Amino acid sequence: MKKVLSLALFLLGISNAPMFGMVQEIVLTELYSIAPLDDAKEETLGGRPNPTQIRATIDETRMRVSAPAAMSMYVEVINQTTGEVVVEVEFEDETEATINQAGLYIVQIYSVNTVLTGEFEVK
């Protein structure tokens, strides 16, 4: 019973993480790729970034994207309601942007022949 209660409290804490000012992970999915990032035959990924190393987070209004890849990447953030692009930046390693307007957003990360995307909310 203690294990079930501990698990329930843990899950409740995760779902309330943004309310307590904790960093929330933005789930990224592969939107487009000429060669899939999970291609088992290609161990070196042919210069493409490893998708498990690309990370996007939101901490209230501050969004951070990190990709430990030795190549230039591009990120854009789009307001889902208005369609307005609120962030456009090219980066290497990591970048950070502040999104001041509350709403639902889409983040798209472009690298070589791959596009990763995710959704998040700013309150």
Secondary structure, DSSP 8 states (H G I E B T S, - for coil): -HHHHHHHHHHHHHHTGGGGT--EEE--EEEEESS-TT-TT-SSGGG---GGG-EEEEETTEEEEEE--SS-EEEEEEETTT--EEEEEEESEEEEEE--S-EEEEEEEEETTEEEEEEEEE-
